[in-house]
Amino acid sequence: TAELRLVKDSVEIARLRTAAAITAEGLRAAMKAAEPGMTEYRLEAIVEYVFRWNGAERVGFPSIVGSGPNSVVLHYNANRRRMEAGDLVVVDVGAEVGYYTADVTRTFPVNGRFTPRQRAIYELVLAAQEAAIRAVRPGVTFAELNALVRRFLRERSDGLCGERTCDAYFVHGLGHWLGLDVHDVGDYATPFAPGMVLTIEPGIYLPEEGLGVRIEDDLLVTATGAELLSGAAPRTPDEIEALMREGFRDPACAGAR
C-alpha cells in the first residue's frame, strides 16, 4: 500500500501545491519580522499565524526555528532562544492542507544581512541544491541525487569548511517523499516518476561556529523534469535581504479576509 501513495493524483497535487504556497507565505512573513532580540518562539508564532490565516488546518510537524548555535541541531524544536545580531536562523516548517503537508526550509540572517562568511556557505548550499533540482527527472533515484550533491560539495569546498571538505558537514539525507506524512511512506530506491512529490534539502552544519545552513524545497516530478512547488519563498541571498528590508505587516491590518 505504501507504493500506492507515491504517485499523487490531481486532487493530492492541488492540496500539496496549496500547502507549499501557504508555507512560503509563512516563511516570507518570518523573514520580514525577524530582528535581533526576538525569541525563536515569537518567530514560530508568526509563521503559524500566517498558516492559519491563509487556511491551513494545522502544521504538518513541529516547527523548527533554530538560531545561532541551534541552527546546527537538525531536529531542534524547543524554539526558546533569544536571537542575536549576527545569527543565522534555520526555519523548517510546513503547513497542512486537506491532510497533505508541505516541508520547506529557509535560512536567513536575523539582522537582515548575511556576513561574507555566511553568504559563502549559503551560496554553496544553494548551488548544490540547484544542481540536484536540475537533475530531478523520471528514472532518477534519491541515491543518485545524494551522490551528486556530496560530490558537488566536495569538489567546490575550496577550503571553505577548513581542513575537511564541506560534504563532511552535510550530515543527513538529501530528501524524502512528501504527502500525507512529512516523511511519507515508500521505498527510497524507487526511481522517480511523474506525479511523485519529494523534498531536496542539502545543508552544511559547522558546530564550532554555530553556523548551520539548510535550504529545502518541495518538488513535483513531471514528464520532463520537476516543478518547484515552494519557489515563492525567496532562495537567493539578495532576494532574502531585499524582502527583509520591507518589514513585517500583519495581514489582519492589510484588510485581508
LUMFIZA-856126 format. One line per 2 residues: their letters; for each residue z, y, x of N, C-alpha, C, CB. Coordinates in Angstrom, 1 decimal, padded with zeros to 4 digits. Atoms other than C-alpha are relative to their C-alpha. Glycine has a CB too. Layout:
N
a = Z Y X Z Y X Z Y X Z Y X; ...
END
This chain:
257
ta = 000.0 -001.2 000.8 000.0 000.0 000.0 000.0 001.3 000.9 001.2 000.0 -000.9; 000.0 -001.1 -000.8 000.6 002.3 002.9 -001.4 000.5 000.3 000.7 -000.3 001.3
el = 001.4 -000.4 -000.3 -003.1 002.3 003.8 -000.7 000.7 -001.1 -000.8 -001.2 000.4; 000.6 -000.7 001.1 -004.0 003.4 000.3 000.4 001.5 -000.1 000.5 -000.7 -001.3
rl = -000.4 -001.4 000.0 -002.1 006.7 000.9 -000.7 000.8 001.1 001.5 000.1 000.2; 000.5 -000.7 -001.1 -004.1 007.6 004.0 -001.2 000.9 -000.5 -000.6 -001.0 001.0
vk = 001.1 -000.8 000.5 -007.3 008.9 002.2 000.4 000.6 -001.3 -001.3 -000.9 -000.1; -000.4 -000.7 001.2 -006.5 011.6 -000.3 -001.2 000.3 -000.9 000.6 001.4 000.5
ds = 001.1 -000.4 001.0 -008.4 012.3 -003.5 000.1 001.5 -000.2 000.3 -000.7 -001.3; 000.1 -001.5 000.1 -009.3 015.8 -004.7 001.3 000.6 -000.5 -001.1 000.3 -001.0
ve = -001.3 -000.5 000.5 -006.0 016.3 -006.5 001.0 000.1 001.1 000.6 -000.8 -001.2; -001.0 000.0 -001.1 -003.9 015.4 -003.5 -000.4 001.1 001.0 000.0 -001.4 000.7
ia = 000.5 -001.0 -001.0 -006.1 017.6 -001.2 000.3 001.4 -000.5 -001.5 -000.1 000.2; -000.3 -001.3 000.6 -005.7 020.5 -003.6 001.5 000.4 000.1 -000.4 000.1 -001.5
rl = -001.4 -000.3 -000.2 -001.9 020.2 -003.5 000.4 000.3 001.4 000.8 -001.2 -000.6; -000.3 -000.2 -001.5 -001.8 019.9 000.3 -000.6 001.4 000.4 -000.6 -001.1 000.8
rt = 000.6 -001.3 -000.3 -004.1 022.9 000.5 000.9 001.2 -000.4 -001.4 000.2 -000.6; -000.9 -001.0 000.5 -001.8 025.0 -001.7 001.3 000.0 000.8 000.3 -000.3 -001.4
aa = -001.2 000.0 -000.8 001.3 023.8 000.2 -000.2 000.6 001.4 000.5 -001.5 000.2; 000.3 -000.6 -001.3 -000.3 024.8 003.5 -000.1 001.5 -000.1 -001.2 -000.6 000.7
ai = 000.2 -001.4 000.1 -001.2 028.2 002.2 001.3 000.7 -000.3 -000.9 000.3 -001.2; -001.3 -000.6 000.2 002.3 028.9 000.9 000.9 -000.1 001.3 000.8 -000.8 -001.1
ta = -000.8 000.1 -001.3 003.8 027.7 004.2 -000.5 001.1 001.0 -000.2 -001.4 000.6; 000.5 -001.1 -000.8 001.5 030.1 006.0 000.6 001.3 -000.4 -001.5 000.0 000.0
eg = -000.6 -001.2 000.5 002.8 032.9 003.8 001.5 000.1 000.5 -000.1 000.1 -001.5; -001.4 -000.1 -000.5 006.4 032.0 004.7 000.1 000.3 001.5 000.7 -001.3 -000.3
lr = 000.0 -000.3 -001.4 005.6 032.0 008.4 -000.4 001.4 000.3 -001.0 -001.0 000.7; 000.3 -001.4 -000.1 003.9 035.4 008.1 001.1 000.9 -000.3 -001.2 000.3 -000.9
aa = -001.2 -000.8 000.4 007.0 036.8 006.4 001.0 -000.1 001.1 000.6 -000.5 -001.3; -001.0 000.2 -001.1 009.2 035.3 009.2 -000.4 000.9 001.2 000.1 -001.4 000.4
mk = 000.4 -000.8 -001.2 007.1 037.0 011.9 000.2 001.4 -000.3 -001.5 -000.3 000.2; -000.2 -001.4 000.3 007.3 040.3 010.1 001.4 000.4 000.0 -000.7 000.4 -001.3
aa = -001.4 -000.3 000.2 011.0 040.1 009.5 000.9 -000.2 001.3 000.6 -000.8 -001.1; -000.8 000.3 -001.2 012.2 038.8 012.9 000.4 001.2 000.8 -000.7 -001.1 000.9
ep = -000.5 -001.1 -000.9 014.3 041.1 015.1 001.2 -000.4 000.7 000.2 001.3 -000.8; -001.3 000.3 -000.7 017.0 040.9 017.7 001.2 000.3 -000.8 000.0 000.7 001.3
gm = -001.2 -000.2 000.8 020.4 040.4 016.2 000.0 -000.8 -001.3 000.3 001.4 -000.3; 000.1 000.8 001.2 019.2 038.4 013.2 000.4 -001.4 000.3 -001.5 000.1 -000.6
te = -000.3 001.5 -000.2 020.6 034.9 012.8 -001.2 -000.8 -000.5 001.3 -000.3 -000.9; 001.0 001.0 000.3 018.4 031.9 012.6 000.0 -000.3 -001.5 000.1 -001.3 000.8
yr = 000.0 000.4 001.4 019.6 031.1 009.1 -000.5 001.1 -000.9 001.5 -000.3 -000.4; 000.6 -001.0 000.8 018.5 034.5 007.8 -001.5 000.0 000.1 000.5 001.4 000.5
le = 001.5 000.2 -000.1 015.0 033.9 009.1 -000.4 -001.2 -000.8 -000.4 -000.2 001.5; 000.2 001.2 000.9 015.2 030.5 007.4 000.0 000.4 -001.4 001.0 -001.1 000.3
ai = -000.1 -000.4 001.4 016.2 032.1 004.2 -001.2 000.8 -000.5 001.3 000.9 -000.2; 001.2 -000.8 000.3 013.2 034.5 004.3 -001.1 -001.0 -000.2 -000.3 001.0 001.1
ve = 001.1 001.0 000.2 010.8 031.6 004.8 000.1 -000.7 -001.3 000.1 -001.0 001.2; -000.2 000.8 001.2 012.3 029.6 002.0 -000.1 000.8 -001.3 001.3 -000.8 000.0
yv = 000.1 -001.0 001.2 012.5 032.6 -000.4 -001.5 000.2 -000.3 000.6 001.3 000.4; 001.5 -000.2 000.2 008.7 033.2 000.1 -000.6 -001.3 -000.5 -000.7 000.4 001.3
fr = 000.5 001.2 000.6 008.1 029.5 -000.5 000.2 -000.1 -001.5 000.7 -001.2 000.7; -000.4 000.1 001.5 009.9 029.6 -003.9 -000.7 001.1 -000.8 001.5 000.0 -000.2
wn = 000.7 -001.1 000.7 008.4 033.0 -004.8 -001.4 -000.3 -000.3 000.1 001.3 000.9; 001.5 000.4 000.2 004.9 031.5 -004.4 -000.2 -001.3 -000.7 -000.6 000.0 001.4
ga = 000.2 001.2 000.9 005.6 028.4 -006.5 000.3 -001.3 000.6 -001.3 000.0 -000.4; -000.4 001.3 -000.5 006.8 025.7 -004.1 001.3 -000.5 -000.7 000.2 000.1 001.5
er = -001.2 000.5 000.7 009.3 023.4 -005.8 001.2 -000.1 001.0 -000.3 -001.4 -000.6; -001.0 000.3 -001.0 011.2 022.7 -002.6 -000.5 000.0 001.4 000.8 -001.3 -000.3
vg = 000.5 000.3 -001.4 011.0 022.3 001.2 -000.3 -001.5 000.1 001.0 000.5 001.1; 000.3 001.4 -000.2 009.4 019.1 002.4 000.9 -000.7 001.0 -001.4 000.0 000.5
fp = -000.9 000.5 -001.0 012.0 018.7 005.1 000.9 001.2 000.4 -000.7 -000.6 001.3; -000.9 -001.1 -000.4 015.0 020.7 006.5 -000.8 000.9 001.0 001.2 -000.6 000.7
si = 000.7 -001.0 -000.9 013.6 023.9 008.1 000.6 000.1 001.4 000.0 001.4 -000.7; -000.4 -000.1 -001.3 013.7 024.2 011.8 -000.2 001.4 000.5 -000.7 -001.0 001.0
vg = 000.1 -001.4 -000.5 014.4 027.7 013.2 000.9 000.0 001.3 000.5 001.1 -001.0; -000.7 000.2 -001.3 015.3 027.3 016.9 -000.4 001.1 001.0 -000.3 -001.3 000.6
sg = 000.3 -001.1 -000.9 015.6 030.4 019.1 000.6 -000.3 001.4 000.5 001.3 -000.6; -000.5 000.1 -001.3 016.1 030.7 022.8 000.3 -001.4 000.5 001.3 000.8 000.1
pn = -000.3 001.4 -000.5 017.9 027.5 024.1 -000.3 -001.0 -001.1 001.4 -000.1 000.5; 000.3 001.0 001.0 017.4 025.9 020.7 -001.5 -000.3 -000.2 000.6 000.6 -001.3
sv = 001.5 000.2 000.1 013.6 026.2 021.0 -000.4 -001.3 000.7 -000.7 001.2 000.6; 000.4 001.3 -000.7 013.6 023.1 023.2 000.6 -001.2 -000.6 000.5 000.1 001.5
vl = -000.6 001.1 000.7 015.6 021.0 020.8 -001.0 -000.4 -001.2 001.4 000.3 -000.6; 001.2 000.3 000.9 012.9 019.0 018.8 000.4 000.1 -001.5 -000.5 -001.4 000.4
hy = -000.3 000.0 001.4 014.7 018.5 015.5 001.3 000.7 -000.3 000.2 -001.5 -000.4; -001.1 -001.0 000.3 017.2 021.3 015.6 -000.1 000.6 -001.4 000.1 001.1 001.1
na = 000.1 -000.6 001.3 018.1 022.4 012.1 001.3 000.6 -000.4 -000.5 -000.9 -001.0; -001.3 -000.7 000.4 021.6 023.9 012.3 -000.2 001.4 -000.3 001.0 -000.1 001.2
nr = 000.4 -001.3 000.3 020.0 027.3 012.4 001.1 001.0 -000.1 -000.8 000.0 -001.3; -001.2 -000.9 000.1 023.2 029.2 013.2 000.1 001.1 001.1 001.3 -000.9 000.1
rr = -000.1 -000.9 -001.1 022.5 031.1 016.4 -000.5 001.4 -000.3 -000.9 -000.6 001.2; 000.5 -001.4 000.1 022.1 034.9 016.6 -001.1 000.2 001.0 001.2 001.0 000.2
me = 001.2 -000.1 -000.9 018.6 035.6 018.1 000.1 001.3 000.8 -001.2 000.0 -000.9; -000.1 -001.1 -000.9 018.3 037.9 021.0 -001.4 000.5 000.5 000.8 -000.4 001.2
ag = 001.3 -000.5 -000.6 015.6 040.1 022.5 -000.3 -000.8 001.2 000.2 001.5 000.4; 000.4 000.8 -001.1 013.6 038.1 025.0 -000.1 -001.5 -000.4 000.9 000.1 001.1
dl = 000.1 001.4 000.5 013.9 034.9 022.9 -001.3 -000.3 -000.6 001.1 -000.3 -001.0; 001.0 000.6 000.9 011.1 032.8 021.6 000.7 -000.7 -001.1 -001.0 -000.9 000.7
vv = -000.6 000.8 001.1 011.8 031.2 018.2 -001.1 -000.9 -000.5 000.6 000.9 -001.2; 000.9 001.0 000.6 010.2 028.0 017.0 000.4 -000.2 -001.4 000.1 -001.4 000.8
vd = -000.2 000.1 001.5 009.8 027.9 013.2 -000.9 -001.1 -000.5 -000.2 001.4 -000.7; 000.7 001.2 000.4 008.8 024.5 012.0 000.4 -000.3 -001.5 000.3 -001.3 000.9
vg = -000.3 -000.1 001.4 008.6 024.5 008.2 -001.1 -000.6 -000.9 000.4 001.4 -000.5; 001.1 000.5 000.9 006.8 023.0 005.2 000.4 000.2 -001.5 -000.2 -001.4 000.2
ae = -000.2 -000.1 001.5 006.6 024.0 001.5 -000.6 -001.3 -000.7 -000.7 001.2 -000.6; 000.4 001.2 000.8 006.3 021.1 -001.0 -000.6 000.5 -001.4 001.1 -001.0 -000.2
vg = 000.7 -000.3 001.3 003.9 021.4 -004.0 -000.5 -001.3 -000.6 -001.2 001.0 000.3; 000.4 001.2 000.7 003.5 018.7 -006.5 000.3 -001.3 000.7 -001.5 000.0 -000.4
yy = -000.5 001.2 -000.8 005.4 016.2 -004.2 -000.8 -000.1 001.3 -000.2 -001.2 -000.8; 000.7 000.1 -001.3 003.0 016.9 -001.3 000.4 001.2 000.9 -001.6 000.1 -000.2
ta = -000.6 -001.0 -000.8 004.3 018.7 001.7 -000.9 000.4 001.2 001.3 -000.5 000.6; 000.6 -000.5 -001.2 002.8 020.9 004.4 001.0 -000.2 001.2 -000.5 001.5 -000.1
dv = -000.9 000.1 -001.2 004.2 020.9 008.0 -000.7 000.9 001.1 000.2 -001.5 000.5; 000.6 -000.9 -000.8 003.4 023.9 010.1 001.0 000.6 001.0 -000.8 001.1 -000.8
tr = -000.9 -000.6 -001.0 005.0 025.3 013.3 -000.7 001.2 000.7 000.4 -001.0 001.0; 000.5 -001.1 -000.8 004.6 028.7 014.9 001.2 000.4 000.9 -000.4 001.2 -000.9
tf = -001.0 -000.5 -000.9 006.4 030.1 017.9 -000.3 001.4 000.3 000.0 -000.9 001.4; 000.3 -001.4 -000.2 006.8 033.8 018.3 001.2 000.7 000.7 -000.3 000.7 -001.3
pv = -001.1 -000.7 -000.6 008.9 036.4 020.2 000.9 000.8 -001.0 -000.5 000.9 001.1; -000.9 -000.7 000.9 012.0 037.7 018.4 -000.2 001.5 000.0 001.4 -000.4 000.3
ng = 000.2 -001.4 -000.1 011.3 041.2 019.6 -001.4 000.5 -000.2 000.5 000.6 001.3; 001.4 -000.4 000.4 007.6 041.1 018.7 -000.9 000.1 001.2 000.0 001.3 -000.6
rf = 000.8 -000.1 -001.2 006.3 041.0 022.3 000.2 -001.2 000.9 000.2 001.3 000.8; -000.1 001.1 -001.0 005.6 037.9 024.5 000.1 000.6 001.4 -001.3 -000.9 -000.1
tp = 000.0 -000.4 -001.4 006.6 038.3 028.1 -001.2 -000.7 000.6 001.4 -000.5 000.7; 001.1 000.6 -000.7 003.9 037.4 030.6 000.2 -001.6 000.1 -000.3 000.6 001.4
rq = -000.4 001.5 -000.1 005.7 034.0 031.2 -000.2 -000.7 -001.3 001.4 -000.1 000.6; 000.1 000.6 001.3 006.0 033.2 027.5 -001.5 -000.1 -000.4 000.8 000.8 -001.0
ra = 001.4 000.0 000.4 002.4 034.2 026.9 -000.8 -001.1 000.7 -000.7 001.4 000.2; 000.7 001.0 -000.8 001.1 031.9 029.7 000.3 -001.4 -000.5 000.4 000.1 001.5
iy = -000.3 001.3 000.5 002.9 028.9 028.4 -000.6 -000.2 -001.4 001.6 -000.2 -000.1; 000.5 000.1 001.4 001.9 029.7 024.8 -001.5 -000.2 000.0 000.3 001.3 -000.7
el = 001.5 000.1 000.0 -001.8 030.1 025.7 -000.4 -001.4 000.5 -000.6 001.1 000.9; 000.3 001.4 -000.4 -001.8 026.7 027.5 000.2 -000.9 -001.2 000.9 -000.4 001.2
vl = -000.2 000.9 001.2 -000.3 025.0 024.4 -001.1 000.2 -001.0 001.4 000.3 -000.6; 001.1 -000.3 001.0 -002.8 026.8 022.1 -001.3 -000.6 000.5 -000.1 001.5 -000.2
aa = 001.3 000.6 -000.5 -005.8 025.8 024.3 000.0 -001.5 -000.1 -000.2 000.4 001.5; -000.1 001.5 000.2 -004.6 022.2 024.3 -000.2 -000.4 -001.5 001.3 -000.5 000.5
qe = 000.2 000.3 001.4 -004.3 022.3 020.5 -001.4 000.2 -000.4 001.0 000.9 -000.8; 001.4 -000.2 000.4 -007.7 023.8 020.1 -000.9 -001.1 000.5 -000.5 001.3 000.6
aa = 000.8 001.2 -000.5 -009.2 021.0 022.3 000.2 -001.2 -000.9 000.4 -000.3 001.5; -000.2 001.2 000.9 -007.6 018.4 020.1 -000.6 000.2 -001.4 001.5 -000.2 -000.2
ir = 000.6 -000.3 001.3 -008.7 020.1 016.9 -001.5 -000.2 000.0 000.3 001.5 -000.5; 001.5 000.1 -000.1 -012.3 020.3 018.1 -000.4 -001.5 000.1 -000.5 000.7 001.2
av = 000.3 001.4 -000.1 -012.1 016.5 018.8 000.2 -000.8 -001.2 000.8 -000.5 001.2; -000.2 000.8 001.3 -011.0 015.5 015.3 -001.3 -000.2 -000.7 001.1 000.7 -000.8
rp = 001.1 000.3 000.8 -013.7 013.7 013.5 000.1 -001.5 -000.4 -001.4 000.2 000.8; -000.1 001.4 000.4 -014.2 010.3 011.7 -000.2 -000.9 001.2 -001.0 -000.3 -001.1
gv = 000.1 001.0 -001.1 -013.7 007.4 014.1 000.9 000.2 001.1 -001.4 -000.1 000.5; -000.9 -000.3 -001.1 -011.3 009.1 016.5 001.4 -000.5 -000.4 000.0 001.6 000.3
tf = -001.3 000.4 000.2 -007.7 007.9 016.8 001.0 001.0 000.6 000.2 -001.4 000.5; -001.1 -000.7 -000.5 -004.3 009.5 017.4 000.1 -000.2 001.5 001.3 -000.3 -000.7
ae = -000.1 000.3 -001.4 -004.2 007.7 020.7 -001.0 000.7 000.9 -000.1 -001.5 000.2; 001.0 -000.7 -000.8 -007.4 009.2 021.9 000.3 001.5 000.1 -001.4 -000.2 -000.6
ln = -000.3 -001.4 -000.1 -006.3 012.7 021.0 001.2 000.3 000.9 000.3 000.5 -001.5; -001.2 -000.1 -000.8 -002.9 012.2 022.6 -000.4 000.0 001.5 001.0 -001.0 -000.3
al = 000.5 000.1 -001.4 -004.6 011.2 025.9 -000.8 001.2 000.4 -000.9 -001.3 000.2; 000.8 -001.2 -000.3 -007.0 014.1 025.7 001.0 001.2 000.3 -000.9 000.4 -001.2
vr = -000.9 -001.1 -000.2 -004.1 016.6 025.3 000.8 -000.1 001.2 000.9 000.2 -001.3; -000.8 000.2 -001.2 -002.0 015.1 028.0 -000.8 000.3 001.3 000.7 -001.4 000.0
rf = 000.9 -000.3 -001.2 -004.9 015.2 030.4 -000.3 001.5 000.1 -001.4 -000.8 -000.2; 000.3 -001.5 000.0 -005.7 018.8 029.4 001.2 000.7 000.6 -000.2 000.5 -001.5
lr = -001.2 -000.7 -000.5 -002.1 019.9 030.1 000.2 -000.3 001.5 001.3 -000.4 -000.8; -000.2 000.4 -001.4 -002.0 018.0 033.4 -001.0 000.7 000.9 -000.2 -001.5 000.1
er = 001.1 -000.6 -000.9 -005.3 019.4 034.7 000.0 001.5 000.0 -001.3 -000.5 -000.5; 000.0 -001.5 000.1 -004.6 023.0 033.7 001.4 000.6 000.3 -000.5 000.5 -001.3
sd = -001.3 -000.5 -000.3 -001.0 023.3 034.8 000.1 001.1 001.0 000.9 -001.1 000.5; 000.1 -001.0 -001.1 -001.7 025.3 038.0 001.4 000.6 000.4 -000.9 001.2 -000.5
gl = -001.4 -000.4 -000.4 002.0 025.4 038.9 000.8 000.6 -001.1 -000.1 000.8 001.1; -000.6 -000.8 001.1 002.9 026.9 035.5 001.4 -000.6 -000.3 -000.8 000.0 -001.2
cg = -001.2 000.7 000.4 005.6 024.3 034.9 000.8 -000.5 001.3 -000.3 -001.2 -000.9; -000.8 000.4 -001.2 007.0 024.1 038.5 -000.7 -001.1 000.8 001.4 -000.3 -000.4
er = 000.5 001.0 -000.9 006.7 021.1 040.7 -000.7 -001.1 -000.8 001.1 -000.6 000.8; 000.6 001.0 000.8 005.7 018.8 037.8 -001.1 000.7 -000.8 001.1 -000.7 -001.0
tc = 001.0 -000.5 000.9 002.6 019.2 035.7 000.5 000.1 -001.4 -001.3 -000.9 000.0; -000.5 -000.4 001.3 003.0 020.6 032.2 000.1 -001.2 -001.0 -000.7 001.1 -000.6
da = -000.1 001.1 001.0 002.3 017.3 030.4 001.3 -000.7 000.1 -001.1 -001.0 000.4; -001.4 000.6 -000.1 005.7 016.1 031.7 001.0 000.6 -001.0 000.5 000.1 001.4
yf = -000.8 -000.7 000.9 007.2 018.6 029.4 -000.5 000.0 -001.5 000.2 001.5 000.4; 000.5 000.3 001.4 005.3 017.5 026.3 000.6 -001.3 -000.4 -001.6 000.0 -000.1
vh = -000.9 001.2 000.1 007.9 015.1 025.1 000.0 -000.6 -001.4 001.4 000.4 000.3; 000.1 000.7 001.3 006.7 013.9 021.7 -001.4 -000.3 -000.3 000.6 000.9 -001.2
gl = 001.3 000.3 000.4 003.7 012.6 019.9 -000.8 001.2 -000.4 -000.1 -001.1 -001.0; 000.9 -001.1 000.3 000.7 014.8 019.2 -000.1 000.4 -001.5 -001.4 -000.2 000.5
gh = 000.2 -000.3 001.4 000.7 014.5 015.5 000.4 -001.2 -000.9 -001.3 000.4 -000.4; -000.4 001.1 001.0 001.3 012.4 012.3 -000.8 000.2 -001.2 001.5 000.0 -000.2
wl = 000.6 -000.1 001.3 -000.1 011.6 008.9 000.8 000.9 -000.9 -000.1 -001.4 -000.6; -000.7 -001.0 000.8 000.8 014.1 006.2 -000.4 -000.3 -001.5 -000.4 001.5 000.4
gl = 000.3 000.2 001.4 001.1 013.7 002.4 001.3 000.0 -000.8 -000.7 -001.4 -000.2; -001.2 000.1 000.8 003.9 012.6 000.1 001.2 000.1 000.8 000.1 -001.3 -000.8
dv = -001.1 -000.2 -000.9 006.2 012.4 003.1 -000.6 000.9 001.2 000.5 -001.4 000.6; 000.5 -000.8 -001.1 006.1 014.8 006.0 -000.5 -000.8 001.2 001.2 000.9 000.5
hd = 000.5 001.0 -000.9 005.7 011.8 008.4 -000.5 -001.1 -000.9 001.0 -000.4 001.1; 000.5 000.9 001.0 003.5 009.9 006.0 -000.3 -001.4 000.5 -001.2 000.6 -000.7
vg = 000.2 001.4 -000.3 003.0 006.2 005.9 -001.4 -000.2 000.5 000.3 -000.9 -001.2; 001.3 000.3 -000.4 000.0 004.5 007.5 000.0 -000.4 001.5 -001.0 001.1 -000.2
dy = 000.1 000.5 -001.4 -000.9 002.7 010.7 -000.6 001.1 000.9 -000.9 -001.3 000.1; 000.4 -001.1 -000.9 -001.3 005.2 013.6 -001.2 -000.4 000.9 001.1 000.5 000.8
at = 001.2 000.5 -000.7 -004.0 003.0 015.1 -001.3 000.2 -000.8 000.1 -001.4 000.5; 001.2 -000.1 000.9 -006.3 003.6 012.1 -000.9 001.2 000.4 000.5 000.3 -001.4
pf = 000.9 -001.1 -000.3 -009.4 005.6 013.0 -000.1 001.0 -001.1 -001.4 -000.5 000.3; 000.1 -001.0 001.0 -009.8 008.9 011.2 -001.2 -000.2 -000.9 000.0 001.4 000.6
ap = 001.1 000.1 001.0 -011.9 009.0 008.0 000.1 001.2 -000.9 000.1 -001.3 -000.8; 000.0 -001.2 000.9 -012.9 011.8 005.6 001.1 -000.2 -001.0 -001.4 000.2 -000.6
gm = -001.1 000.0 001.0 -010.0 012.7 003.3 001.3 -000.3 000.5 -000.3 -001.1 -001.0; -001.3 000.2 -000.6 -007.2 011.9 005.7 000.5 001.4 000.4 -000.1 -000.9 001.3
vl = -000.7 -001.2 -000.4 -004.7 014.7 006.4 001.0 -000.3 001.1 000.6 000.7 -001.2; -000.9 000.2 -001.2 -002.8 015.0 009.7 000.4 001.3 000.6 -000.7 -000.9 001.0
ti = -000.4 -001.1 -000.8 -001.0 017.3 012.0 -000.4 -000.1 001.4 001.6 000.2 -000.2; 000.2 -000.1 -001.4 -001.8 018.4 015.5 001.0 001.0 000.5 -001.5 000.4 000.4
ep = -001.2 -000.8 -000.4 001.3 019.7 017.3 000.4 -000.2 001.5 001.2 -000.3 -000.9; -000.4 000.1 -001.4 001.3 019.9 021.1 001.2 001.0 000.3 -001.1 000.3 001.0
gi = -001.1 -000.9 -000.4 004.3 021.6 022.8 000.3 -000.2 001.5 001.2 -000.3 -000.9; -000.6 000.0 -001.3 005.9 022.4 026.1 001.4 000.5 -000.1 -000.9 000.9 001.0
yl = -001.4 -000.3 000.2 009.6 022.5 026.4 000.7 000.0 001.4 000.8 -001.0 -000.9; -000.6 -000.2 -001.4 011.4 023.9 029.6 001.4 000.3 -000.2 -000.8 001.1 000.7
pe = -001.4 -000.2 000.3 015.1 023.3 029.1 000.7 001.0 001.0 000.7 -001.3 000.0; -000.7 -000.9 -001.0 016.1 025.1 032.3 -000.2 001.5 -000.3 -000.5 -000.3 001.4
eg = 000.3 -001.4 000.3 014.5 028.3 031.0 000.3 000.3 -001.5 -001.4 000.3 000.3; -000.2 -000.3 001.4 015.5 027.9 027.3 -001.3 000.4 -000.6 001.1 001.0 -000.2
lg = 001.4 -000.5 000.4 011.7 028.2 026.7 -000.7 -001.2 -000.6 -000.8 000.6 001.2; 000.8 001.0 000.7 010.0 026.0 024.1 -001.1 000.6 -000.8 000.9 -000.9 -000.9
vr = 001.2 -000.4 000.8 006.6 026.4 022.5 -000.6 -001.2 -000.7 -001.1 000.7 000.9; 000.7 001.0 000.8 005.2 024.3 019.7 -000.9 000.7 -000.9 001.0 -001.0 -000.7
ie = 001.0 -000.6 001.0 002.1 025.1 017.6 -000.5 -001.2 -000.8 -001.2 000.8 000.7; 000.3 001.1 000.8 001.5 022.8 014.7 -000.9 000.4 -001.2 001.2 -000.8 -000.5
dd = 000.8 -000.3 001.2 -001.3 022.8 012.1 -000.4 -001.2 -000.7 -001.3 000.7 000.5; 000.3 001.1 000.9 -002.4 020.7 009.2 -001.6 000.0 -000.1 000.6 000.2 -001.4
ll = 001.5 000.2 000.0 -006.0 019.3 009.2 -000.4 -001.0 -001.0 -000.5 -000.4 001.4; 000.7 001.0 000.8 -008.2 017.6 006.7 -001.2 -000.5 000.7 -000.4 000.7 -001.4
vt = 001.2 000.6 -000.6 -010.7 015.2 008.2 -001.2 000.1 -001.0 000.3 -001.5 000.4; 001.2 -000.1 000.8 -014.2 015.9 006.9 -001.1 -001.0 000.6 -000.5 001.5 000.0
at = 001.1 000.8 -000.5 -017.5 014.1 007.4 -000.5 000.3 001.4 -001.2 000.0 -001.0; 000.6 -000.4 -001.3 -018.4 016.1 010.5 001.1 000.5 000.9 -001.0 001.1 -000.3
ga = -001.1 -000.5 -000.9 -015.0 017.2 011.9 001.3 000.1 -000.7 -000.4 001.4 000.6; -001.3 -000.2 000.7 -011.9 018.8 010.4 000.1 001.4 -000.5 001.2 -000.3 001.0
el = -000.3 -001.3 000.6 -010.8 021.7 008.2 001.4 000.3 000.3 -000.3 000.0 -001.6; -001.4 -000.5 -000.3 -007.8 023.7 009.3 000.6 000.6 -001.3 -000.1 001.1 001.1
ls = -000.6 -000.4 001.3 -005.6 024.0 006.2 001.0 001.1 000.2 000.6 -001.2 -000.7; -001.2 -000.9 -000.2 -002.9 026.1 007.8 -000.4 001.2 000.8 001.1 -000.7 000.6
ga = 000.5 -001.0 -000.9 -005.1 028.7 009.6 000.4 001.4 -000.5 -001.4 000.0 000.0; -000.4 -001.3 000.4 -003.7 031.6 007.5 001.2 000.5 000.8 000.3 000.1 -001.5
ap = -001.1 -000.4 -000.9 -000.7 031.7 009.8 -000.5 000.3 001.4 001.2 -001.1 000.1; 000.6 -000.4 -001.3 -001.6 033.6 013.0 000.4 -000.9 001.1 000.5 001.4 000.3
rt = -000.2 001.0 -001.0 -002.0 031.5 016.0 -000.1 000.6 001.4 -001.0 -001.1 -000.1; 000.2 -000.6 -001.4 -003.1 033.7 019.0 001.2 001.0 000.2 -001.3 000.6 000.2
pd = -001.1 -001.0 -000.3 -000.5 035.9 020.8 -000.3 001.4 -000.5 000.2 000.1 001.5; 000.3 -001.3 000.5 -002.4 039.0 019.9 000.1 000.1 -001.5 -001.5 000.4 000.5
ei = -000.1 000.0 001.5 -002.6 038.1 016.2 001.5 000.1 -000.4 -000.7 -001.2 -000.6; -001.4 000.1 000.3 001.1 037.3 016.2 000.7 001.4 000.2 000.7 -001.0 000.8
ea = -000.6 -001.3 -000.3 002.1 040.6 017.9 -000.4 001.1 -001.0 -000.3 000.4 001.4; 000.5 -001.0 000.9 -000.1 042.6 015.6 000.7 -000.1 -001.4 -001.6 -000.1 -000.2
lm = -000.6 000.3 001.3 001.4 041.0 012.5 001.5 000.5 000.1 -000.1 -001.4 -000.4; -001.5 -000.3 -000.1 005.0 041.5 013.8 000.2 001.5 000.0 000.5 -000.6 001.3
re = -000.1 -001.4 000.0 004.3 045.2 014.2 000.0 000.6 -001.4 -001.1 000.7 000.8; 000.1 -000.5 001.4 003.7 045.5 010.4 001.4 000.2 -000.6 -000.8 -000.9 -000.8
gf = -001.3 -000.1 000.6 007.4 044.9 009.5 000.0 -000.8 -001.3 000.4 001.4 -000.2; -000.2 000.8 001.2 008.7 042.9 006.5 000.0 000.8 -001.2 001.2 -000.9 000.1
rd = -000.1 -000.6 001.3 008.1 043.8 002.9 000.3 -001.1 -001.0 -001.3 000.8 -000.3; -000.4 001.0 001.0 009.9 041.9 000.2 -001.1 -000.1 -001.1 001.4 000.4 -000.6
pa = 001.0 000.1 001.1 007.3 040.5 -002.3 000.5 000.5 -001.3 -000.5 -001.4 -000.1; -000.5 -000.5 001.2 009.6 041.5 -005.1 -000.2 001.5 -000.1 001.5 -000.4 -000.2
ca = 000.2 -001.4 000.0 009.2 045.1 -004.1 -001.4 000.5 000.0 000.7 000.6 001.2; 001.4 -000.3 -000.1 005.5 044.9 -003.9 -000.7 -000.2 -001.4 -000.7 -000.9 001.0
ga = 000.5 000.1 001.4 005.1 044.3 -007.7 -000.6 -001.4 -000.2 -001.0 001.1 -000.2; 000.6 001.4 000.2 004.1 040.6 -007.2 000.7 -000.7 -001.2 000.0 -000.8 001.3
r = -000.6 000.8 001.1 004.7 038.4 -010.2 -000.6 -001.4 000.0 -000.2 000.7 -001.4
END
